[in-house]
Amino acid sequence: MAADISLTVNGEPRRTASGSSIADLVAEIGLDPRKVAVEHNGEIAPRSTLGDVMLSDGDVLEIVHFVGGG
């Protein structure tokens, strides 16, 4: 079993499985990776790379979810 890593997501501490990508974390939170903007350690992560960027212990993420409506 993979060890957990500690992250900060939107200012709150969170743990996730080691070896997770940003897309994995977004899905774990219950959001659609196609409808989010993610800042990873102070830099915008292009949506096309969310499945490729692996998370590390101590990473800091800000995740914004876009909501449609009128």
SULGI-V758418 format. One record per residue. RES is the residue in one small letter. SS is DSSP state (h for helix, s for strand, l for the rest). PSI is psi in radians with two decimals (NA if undefined). Layout:
BEGIN
res=RES ss=SS psi=PSI
res=RES ss=SS psi=PSI
END
This chain:
BEGIN
res=m ss=l psi=2.35
res=a ss=l psi=2.55
res=a ss=l psi=2.69
res=d ss=s psi=2.70
res=i ss=s psi=2.72
res=s ss=s psi=2.33
res=l ss=s psi=2.92
res=t ss=s psi=2.10
res=v ss=s psi=2.05
res=n ss=l psi=0.73
res=g ss=l psi=-0.01
res=e ss=s psi=2.43
res=p ss=s psi=2.50
res=r ss=s psi=2.62
res=r ss=s psi=2.54
res=t ss=s psi=2.93
res=a ss=s psi=2.42
res=s ss=l psi=2.47
res=g ss=l psi=0.08
res=s ss=l psi=2.55
res=s ss=s psi=2.99
res=i ss=h psi=-0.73
res=a ss=h psi=-0.68
res=d ss=h psi=-0.78
res=l ss=h psi=-0.78
res=v ss=h psi=-0.78
res=a ss=h psi=-0.69
res=e ss=h psi=-0.63
res=i ss=h psi=-0.34
res=g ss=l psi=0.33
res=l ss=l psi=2.76
res=d ss=l psi=2.05
res=p ss=h psi=-0.36
res=r ss=h psi=-0.19
res=k ss=h psi=0.55
res=v ss=s psi=2.75
res=a ss=s psi=2.37
res=v ss=s psi=2.26
res=e ss=s psi=2.17
res=h ss=s psi=1.95
res=n ss=l psi=0.77
res=g ss=l psi=-0.01
res=e ss=s psi=2.46
res=i ss=s psi=2.27
res=a ss=s psi=2.03
res=p ss=l psi=2.40
res=r ss=h psi=-0.61
res=s ss=h psi=-0.24
res=t ss=h psi=0.02
res=l ss=l psi=-0.56
res=g ss=l psi=-0.26
res=d ss=l psi=-0.38
res=v ss=l psi=1.98
res=m ss=s psi=2.48
res=l ss=l psi=2.60
res=s ss=l psi=2.74
res=d ss=l psi=2.28
res=g ss=l psi=-0.05
res=d ss=l psi=2.63
res=v ss=s psi=2.18
res=l ss=s psi=2.52
res=e ss=s psi=2.18
res=i ss=s psi=2.18
res=v ss=s psi=2.25
res=h ss=s psi=2.23
res=f ss=l psi=2.31
res=v ss=l psi=2.23
res=g ss=l psi=2.92
res=g ss=l psi=3.08
res=g ss=l psi=NA
END
